[in-house]
């Protein structure tokens, strides 16, 4: 039997990181590579059997609400470029809050 999936982590400041399920870090030791904050929330997303056709979401997947994002659209090429790392609100429903 196989398992495919990923873990999603939000730091205390809302920065998001995703790790393959087999490479996920120890949450108590993890620090955000972007700002050095501790982990505040995590979710395990199971991709083994695909997404639910009705919702398009995988088991364990949580819709994250953007807190702050700053994109700039290049006038030359038309591509959007990230000027500042996107942050997310810590979800109240779904996933797991890390106390401490």
N, CA, C and O atoms as a GROMACS GRO file, in nm:
protein
  400
    1UNK      N    1   0.084  -0.117   0.000
    1UNK     CA    2   0.000   0.000   0.000
    1UNK      C    3   0.090   0.124   0.000
    1UNK      O    4   0.187   0.130   0.075
    2UNK      N    5   0.056   0.220  -0.083
    2UNK     CA    6   0.139   0.341  -0.091
    2UNK      C    7   0.064   0.462  -0.036
    2UNK      O    8  -0.058   0.459  -0.018
    3UNK      N    9   0.138   0.565  -0.012
    3UNK     CA   10   0.081   0.691   0.034
    3UNK      C   11   0.151   0.804  -0.040
    3UNK      O   12   0.274   0.805  -0.051
    4UNK      N   13   0.074   0.896  -0.090
    4UNK     CA   14   0.127   1.016  -0.153
    4UNK      C   15   0.060   1.137  -0.090
    4UNK      O   16  -0.060   1.135  -0.063
    5UNK      N   17   0.135   1.238  -0.067
    5UNK     CA   18   0.077   1.359  -0.009
    5UNK      C   19   0.184   1.459   0.028
    5UNK      O   20   0.301   1.444  -0.005
    6UNK      N   21   0.139   1.563   0.098
    6UNK     CA   22   0.232   1.666   0.142
    6UNK      C   23   0.182   1.727   0.272
    6UNK      O   24   0.064   1.718   0.306
    7UNK      N   25   0.275   1.791   0.343
    7UNK     CA   26   0.241   1.866   0.463
    7UNK      C   27   0.257   2.013   0.432
    7UNK      O   28   0.352   2.056   0.365
    8UNK      N   29   0.163   2.088   0.482
    8UNK     CA   30   0.162   2.232   0.463
    8UNK      C   31   0.181   2.295   0.600
    8UNK      O   32   0.114   2.256   0.696
    9UNK      N   33   0.271   2.391   0.611
    9UNK     CA   34   0.300   2.456   0.739
    9UNK      C   35   0.287   2.606   0.722
    9UNK      O   36   0.333   2.663   0.623
   10UNK      N   37   0.223   2.671   0.820
   10UNK     CA   38   0.223   2.817   0.828
   10UNK      C   39   0.299   2.856   0.953
   10UNK      O   40   0.278   2.799   1.060
   11UNK      N   41   0.389   2.955   0.940
   11UNK     CA   42   0.460   3.004   1.057
   11UNK      C   43   0.371   3.104   1.131
   11UNK      O   44   0.261   3.137   1.086
   12UNK      N   45   0.420   3.151   1.244
   12UNK     CA   46   0.345   3.247   1.326
   12UNK      C   47   0.311   3.375   1.250
   12UNK      O   48   0.215   3.445   1.284
   13UNK      N   49   0.389   3.406   1.146
   13UNK     CA   50   0.365   3.526   1.066
   13UNK      C   51   0.284   3.497   0.940
   13UNK      O   52   0.257   3.588   0.861
   14UNK      N   53   0.245   3.371   0.921
   14UNK     CA   54   0.159   3.336   0.809
   14UNK      C   55   0.230   3.296   0.681
   14UNK      O   56   0.165   3.279   0.578
   15UNK      N   57   0.363   3.280   0.685
   15UNK     CA   58   0.435   3.232   0.566
   15UNK      C   59   0.407   3.084   0.547
   15UNK      O   60   0.401   3.008   0.644
   16UNK      N   61   0.389   3.044   0.423
   16UNK     CA   62   0.349   2.906   0.390
   16UNK      C   63   0.467   2.829   0.330
   16UNK      O   64   0.540   2.879   0.245
   17UNK      N   65   0.483   2.706   0.378
   17UNK     CA   66   0.582   2.614   0.322
   17UNK      C   67   0.513   2.479   0.304
   17UNK      O   68   0.428   2.440   0.383
   18UNK      N   69   0.553   2.409   0.197
   18UNK     CA   70   0.497   2.277   0.169
   18UNK      C   71   0.612   2.178   0.154
   18UNK      O   72   0.716   2.209   0.096
   19UNK      N   73   0.591   2.058   0.209
   19UNK     CA   74   0.692   1.953   0.207
   19UNK      C   75   0.629   1.822   0.164
   19UNK      O   76   0.516   1.791   0.205
   20UNK      N   77   0.700   1.746   0.083
   20UNK     CA   78   0.655   1.611   0.050
   20UNK      C   79   0.638   1.534   0.180
   20UNK      O   80   0.714   1.554   0.275
   21UNK      N   81   0.538   1.446   0.183
   21UNK     CA   82   0.508   1.373   0.307
   21UNK      C   83   0.629   1.296   0.361
   21UNK      O   84   0.640   1.276   0.482
   22UNK      N   85   0.718   1.254   0.273
   22UNK     CA   86   0.834   1.176   0.317
   22UNK      C   87   0.950   1.264   0.360
   22UNK      O   88   1.048   1.214   0.415
   23UNK      N   89   0.940   1.394   0.335
   23UNK     CA   90   1.048   1.486   0.371
   23UNK      C   91   1.005   1.592   0.472
   23UNK      O   92   1.078   1.688   0.495
   24UNK      N   93   0.888   1.575   0.532
   24UNK     CA   94   0.834   1.676   0.624
   24UNK      C   95   0.924   1.690   0.747
   24UNK      O   96   0.973   1.590   0.799
   25UNK      N   97   0.945   1.813   0.793
   25UNK     CA   98   1.030   1.836   0.910
   25UNK      C   99   0.958   1.804   1.041
   25UNK      O  100   0.836   1.787   1.043
   26UNK      N  101   1.034   1.798   1.148
   26UNK     CA  102   0.979   1.784   1.283
   26UNK      C  103   0.924   1.921   1.321
   26UNK      O  104   0.999   2.018   1.329
   27UNK      N  105   0.793   1.930   1.344
   27UNK     CA  106   0.728   2.060   1.365
   27UNK      C  107   0.784   2.137   1.485
   27UNK      O  108   0.797   2.260   1.479
   28UNK      N  109   0.817   2.067   1.591
   28UNK     CA  110   0.868   2.134   1.712
   28UNK      C  111   1.005   2.198   1.688
   28UNK      O  112   1.046   2.288   1.762
   29UNK      N  113   1.077   2.152   1.586
   29UNK     CA  114   1.211   2.204   1.557
   29UNK      C  115   1.212   2.300   1.438
   29UNK      O  116   1.311   2.369   1.415
   30UNK      N  117   1.102   2.305   1.363
   30UNK     CA  118   1.097   2.381   1.239
   30UNK      C  119   1.098   2.532   1.265
   30UNK      O  120   1.032   2.580   1.357
   31UNK      N  121   1.172   2.605   1.185
   31UNK     CA  122   1.166   2.752   1.184
   31UNK      C  123   1.148   2.796   1.039
   31UNK      O  124   1.204   2.736   0.948
   32UNK      N  125   1.072   2.899   1.020
   32UNK     CA  126   1.042   2.951   0.887
   32UNK      C  127   1.170   2.998   0.818
   32UNK      O  128   1.244   3.079   0.874
   33UNK      N  129   1.197   2.947   0.698
   33UNK     CA  130   1.315   2.992   0.626
   33UNK      C  131   1.307   3.140   0.585
   33UNK      O  132   1.410   3.202   0.558
   34UNK      N  133   1.186   3.194   0.581
   34UNK     CA  134   1.169   3.334   0.539
   34UNK      C  135   1.188   3.435   0.650
   34UNK      O  136   1.243   3.543   0.627
   35UNK      N  137   1.143   3.400   0.772
   35UNK     CA  138   1.148   3.500   0.880
   35UNK      C  139   1.200   3.446   1.012
   35UNK      O  140   1.222   3.523   1.106
   36UNK      N  141   1.220   3.315   1.023
   36UNK     CA  142   1.273   3.257   1.146
   36UNK      C  143   1.170   3.228   1.253
   36UNK      O  144   1.206   3.186   1.363
   37UNK      N  145   1.041   3.250   1.224
   37UNK     CA  146   0.935   3.224   1.323
   37UNK      C  147   0.907   3.074   1.335
   37UNK      O  148   0.941   2.996   1.246
   38UNK      N  149   0.846   3.037   1.446
   38UNK     CA  150   0.810   2.897   1.470
   38UNK      C  151   0.684   2.860   1.392
   38UNK      O  152   0.609   2.947   1.347
   39UNK      N  153   0.661   2.730   1.378
   39UNK     CA  154   0.540   2.680   1.314
   39UNK      C  155   0.419   2.711   1.402
   39UNK      O  156   0.426   2.696   1.524
   40UNK      N  157   0.309   2.753   1.340
   40UNK     CA  158   0.186   2.785   1.413
   40UNK      C  159   0.070   2.694   1.372
   40UNK      O  160  -0.020   2.670   1.452
   41UNK      N  161   0.071   2.643   1.249
   41UNK     CA  162  -0.039   2.563   1.195
   41UNK      C  163   0.016   2.465   1.094
   41UNK      O  164   0.115   2.494   1.027
   42UNK      N  165  -0.048   2.348   1.084
   42UNK     CA  166  -0.007   2.252   0.981
   42UNK      C  167  -0.126   2.167   0.939
   42UNK      O  168  -0.224   2.153   1.012
   43UNK      N  169  -0.114   2.110   0.819
   43UNK     CA  170  -0.215   2.018   0.768
   43UNK      C  171  -0.145   1.911   0.685
   43UNK      O  172  -0.046   1.939   0.616
   44UNK      N  173  -0.196   1.789   0.692
   44UNK     CA  174  -0.147   1.680   0.611
   44UNK      C  175  -0.248   1.655   0.500
   44UNK      O  176  -0.365   1.627   0.528
   45UNK      N  177  -0.205   1.665   0.376
   45UNK     CA  178  -0.293   1.651   0.261
   45UNK      C  179  -0.264   1.518   0.193
   45UNK      O  180  -0.150   1.490   0.154
   46UNK      N  181  -0.367   1.435   0.180
   46UNK     CA  182  -0.354   1.300   0.125
   46UNK      C  183  -0.391   1.302  -0.024
   46UNK      O  184  -0.507   1.321  -0.059
   47UNK      N  185  -0.292   1.281  -0.110
   47UNK     CA  186  -0.313   1.282  -0.255
   47UNK      C  187  -0.320   1.141  -0.313
   47UNK      O  188  -0.329   1.125  -0.435
   48UNK      N  189  -0.317   1.040  -0.228
   48UNK     CA  190  -0.308   0.901  -0.272
   48UNK      C  191  -0.416   0.863  -0.373
   48UNK      O  192  -0.384   0.806  -0.478
   49UNK      N  193  -0.540   0.893  -0.344
   49UNK     CA  194  -0.651   0.851  -0.430
   49UNK      C  195  -0.711   0.963  -0.513
   49UNK      O  196  -0.821   0.949  -0.566
   50UNK      N  197  -0.640   1.074  -0.524
   50UNK     CA  198  -0.688   1.185  -0.604
   50UNK      C  199  -0.782   1.278  -0.529
   50UNK      O  200  -0.815   1.255  -0.412
   51UNK      N  201  -0.824   1.382  -0.598
   51UNK     CA  202  -0.912   1.484  -0.540
   51UNK      C  203  -1.058   1.439  -0.548
   51UNK      O  204  -1.094   1.358  -0.634
   52UNK      N  205  -1.138   1.491  -0.461
   52UNK     CA  206  -1.282   1.468  -0.462
   52UNK      C  207  -1.339   1.537  -0.586
   52UNK      O  208  -1.321   1.658  -0.602
   53UNK      N  209  -1.407   1.465  -0.675
   53UNK     CA  210  -1.459   1.527  -0.797
   53UNK      C  211  -1.557   1.640  -0.770
   53UNK      O  212  -1.567   1.734  -0.849
   54UNK      N  213  -1.630   1.633  -0.661
   54UNK     CA  214  -1.730   1.736  -0.631
   54UNK      C  215  -1.667   1.867  -0.587
   54UNK      O  216  -1.717   1.975  -0.620
   55UNK      N  217  -1.554   1.859  -0.511
   55UNK     CA  218  -1.493   1.981  -0.458
   55UNK      C  219  -1.361   2.016  -0.525
   55UNK      O  220  -1.318   2.131  -0.520
   56UNK      N  221  -1.298   1.918  -0.588
   56UNK     CA  222  -1.166   1.939  -0.646
   56UNK      C  223  -1.056   1.944  -0.543
   56UNK      O  224  -0.942   1.978  -0.575
   57UNK      N  225  -1.089   1.909  -0.418
   57UNK     CA  226  -0.990   1.915  -0.310
   57UNK      C  227  -0.950   1.775  -0.265
   57UNK      O  228  -1.028   1.680  -0.275
   58UNK      N  229  -0.828   1.765  -0.216
   58UNK     CA  230  -0.778   1.640  -0.161
   58UNK      C  231  -0.817   1.629  -0.014
   58UNK      O  232  -0.839   1.731   0.051
   59UNK      N  233  -0.827   1.508   0.038
   59UNK     CA  234  -0.854   1.492   0.183
   59UNK      C  235  -0.747   1.565   0.264
   59UNK      O  236  -0.627   1.548   0.241
   60UNK      N  237  -0.791   1.645   0.360
   60UNK     CA  238  -0.700   1.720   0.446
   60UNK      C  239  -0.664   1.858   0.393
   60UNK      O  240  -0.606   1.938   0.466
   61UNK      N  241  -0.698   1.887   0.268
   61UNK     CA  242  -0.665   2.016   0.209
   61UNK      C  243  -0.753   2.126   0.269
   61UNK      O  244  -0.872   2.106   0.290
   62UNK      N  245  -0.693   2.241   0.295
   62UNK     CA  246  -0.764   2.354   0.356
   62UNK      C  247  -0.747   2.476   0.265
   62UNK      O  248  -0.637   2.506   0.221
   63UNK      N  249  -0.858   2.544   0.237
   63UNK     CA  250  -0.850   2.670   0.162
   63UNK      C  251  -0.792   2.776   0.253
   63UNK      O  252  -0.848   2.807   0.358
   64UNK      N  253  -0.680   2.832   0.214
   64UNK     CA  254  -0.615   2.935   0.295
   64UNK      C  255  -0.655   3.073   0.245
   64UNK      O  256  -0.658   3.099   0.125
   65UNK      N  257  -0.685   3.162   0.339
   65UNK     CA  258  -0.720   3.300   0.306
   65UNK      C  259  -0.595   3.386   0.307
   65UNK      O  260  -0.520   3.388   0.405
   66UNK      N  261  -0.571   3.457   0.197
   66UNK     CA  262  -0.454   3.544   0.186
   66UNK      C  263  -0.471   3.662   0.281
   66UNK      O  264  -0.576   3.727   0.284
   67UNK      N  265  -0.367   3.688   0.356
   67UNK     CA  266  -0.363   3.801   0.447
   67UNK      C  267  -0.300   3.922   0.377
   67UNK      O  268  -0.353   4.033   0.383
   68UNK      N  269  -0.186   3.897   0.310
   68UNK     CA  270  -0.115   4.005   0.243
   68UNK      C  271  -0.035   3.948   0.126
   68UNK      O  272   0.032   3.846   0.140
   69UNK      N  273  -0.042   4.013   0.014
   69UNK     CA  274   0.031   3.970  -0.104
   69UNK      C  275   0.065   4.094  -0.186
   69UNK      O  276  -0.013   4.189  -0.193
   70UNK      N  277   0.180   4.092  -0.246
   70UNK     CA  278   0.219   4.207  -0.327
   70UNK      C  279   0.277   4.157  -0.458
   70UNK      O  280   0.392   4.114  -0.464
   71UNK      N  281   0.196   4.164  -0.563
   71UNK     CA  282   0.239   4.125  -0.696
   71UNK      C  283   0.254   4.249  -0.783
   71UNK      O  284   0.179   4.345  -0.770
   72UNK      N  285   0.352   4.244  -0.870
   72UNK     CA  286   0.376   4.352  -0.964
   72UNK      C  287   0.369   4.293  -1.103
   72UNK      O  288   0.433   4.192  -1.130
   73UNK      N  289   0.292   4.353  -1.192
   73UNK     CA  290   0.283   4.305  -1.329
   73UNK      C  291   0.384   4.380  -1.415
   73UNK      O  292   0.381   4.503  -1.425
   74UNK      N  293   0.472   4.304  -1.477
   74UNK     CA  294   0.579   4.362  -1.559
   74UNK      C  295   0.519   4.423  -1.686
   74UNK      O  296   0.449   4.354  -1.760
   75UNK      N  297   0.545   4.550  -1.713
   75UNK     CA  298   0.491   4.613  -1.833
   75UNK      C  299   0.553   4.560  -1.962
   75UNK      O  300   0.493   4.572  -2.069
   76UNK      N  301   0.672   4.502  -1.953
   76UNK     CA  302   0.740   4.452  -2.072
   76UNK      C  303   0.692   4.314  -2.113
   76UNK      O  304   0.657   4.291  -2.229
   77UNK      N  305   0.689   4.220  -2.016
   77UNK     CA  306   0.655   4.082  -2.051
   77UNK      C  307   0.513   4.042  -2.010
   77UNK      O  308   0.462   3.941  -2.058
   78UNK      N  309   0.449   4.121  -1.923
   78UNK     CA  310   0.313   4.090  -1.879
   78UNK      C  311   0.306   3.987  -1.768
   78UNK      O  312   0.197   3.956  -1.721
   79UNK      N  313   0.421   3.933  -1.725
   79UNK     CA  314   0.423   3.835  -1.616
   79UNK      C  315   0.408   3.905  -1.482
   79UNK      O  316   0.452   4.019  -1.464
   80UNK      N  317   0.346   3.835  -1.387
   80UNK     CA  318   0.337   3.887  -1.251
   80UNK      C  319   0.458   3.840  -1.172
   80UNK      O  320   0.499   3.724  -1.181
   81UNK      N  321   0.515   3.930  -1.096
   81UNK     CA  322   0.632   3.901  -1.015
   81UNK      C  323   0.598   3.928  -0.869
   81UNK      O  324   0.535   4.029  -0.837
   82UNK      N  325   0.639   3.840  -0.782
   82UNK     CA  326   0.614   3.854  -0.639
   82UNK      C  327   0.715   3.954  -0.582
   82UNK      O  328   0.836   3.932  -0.588
   83UNK      N  329   0.665   4.062  -0.526
   83UNK     CA  330   0.752   4.165  -0.468
   83UNK      C  331   0.773   4.140  -0.318
   83UNK      O  332   0.868   4.190  -0.259
   84UNK      N  333   0.682   4.065  -0.260
   84UNK     CA  334   0.688   4.036  -0.117
   84UNK      C  335   0.621   3.901  -0.096
   84UNK      O  336   0.522   3.870  -0.162
   85UNK      N  337   0.675   3.820  -0.006
   85UNK     CA  338   0.619   3.688   0.017
   85UNK      C  339   0.476   3.696   0.068
   85UNK      O  340   0.446   3.772   0.160
   86UNK      N  341   0.388   3.617   0.009
   86UNK     CA  342   0.248   3.613   0.049
   86UNK      C  343   0.237   3.557   0.190
   86UNK      O  344   0.308   3.463   0.226
   87UNK      N  345   0.148   3.615   0.269
   87UNK     CA  346   0.116   3.561   0.402
   87UNK      C  347  -0.031   3.523   0.405
   87UNK      O  348  -0.112   3.576   0.330
   88UNK      N  349  -0.063   3.430   0.495
   88UNK     CA  350  -0.198   3.376   0.506
   88UNK      C  351  -0.248   3.389   0.649
   88UNK      O  352  -0.170   3.390   0.744
   89UNK      N  353  -0.381   3.399   0.663
   89UNK     CA  354  -0.442   3.394   0.795
   89UNK      C  355  -0.432   3.251   0.847
   89UNK      O  356  -0.444   3.156   0.769
   90UNK      N  357  -0.411   3.235   0.975
   90UNK     CA  358  -0.408   3.102   1.035
   90UNK      C  359  -0.553   3.050   1.038
   90UNK      O  360  -0.639   3.114   1.098
   91UNK      N  361  -0.580   2.937   0.972
   91UNK     CA  362  -0.718   2.885   0.967
   91UNK      C  363  -0.771   2.846   1.105
   91UNK      O  364  -0.698   2.792   1.189
   92UNK      N  365  -0.898   2.874   1.126
   92UNK     CA  366  -0.964   2.832   1.251
   92UNK      C  367  -1.031   2.698   1.233
   92UNK      O  368  -1.051   2.625   1.330
   93UNK      N  369  -1.065   2.664   1.108
   93UNK     CA  370  -1.128   2.535   1.078
   93UNK      C  371  -1.036   2.458   0.983
   93UNK      O  372  -0.993   2.510   0.880
   94UNK      N  373  -1.009   2.335   1.018
   94UNK     CA  374  -0.923   2.251   0.935
   94UNK      C  375  -0.778   2.263   0.974
   94UNK      O  376  -0.734   2.367   1.022
   95UNK      N  377  -0.706   2.156   0.954
   95UNK     CA  378  -0.565   2.154   0.991
   95UNK      C  379  -0.551   2.149   1.141
   95UNK      O  380  -0.645   2.115   1.213
   96UNK      N  381  -0.431   2.183   1.188
   96UNK     CA  382  -0.399   2.172   1.331
   96UNK      C  383  -0.322   2.294   1.378
   96UNK      O  384  -0.222   2.332   1.317
   97UNK      N  385  -0.369   2.357   1.485
   97UNK     CA  386  -0.299   2.469   1.548
   97UNK      C  387  -0.191   2.410   1.638
   97UNK      O  388  -0.213   2.312   1.708
   98UNK      N  389  -0.074   2.472   1.635
   98UNK     CA  390   0.035   2.431   1.723
   98UNK      C  391   0.035   2.525   1.842
   98UNK      O  392   0.053   2.646   1.826
   99UNK      N  393   0.016   2.470   1.958
   99UNK     CA  394   0.010   2.551   2.080
   99UNK      C  395   0.152   2.577   2.131
   99UNK      O  396   0.241   2.493   2.117
  100UNK      N  397   0.168   2.693   2.190
  100UNK     CA  398   0.299   2.718   2.250
  100UNK      C  399   0.361   2.842   2.212
  100UNK      O  400   0.471   2.872   2.257
   0.00000   0.00000   0.00000
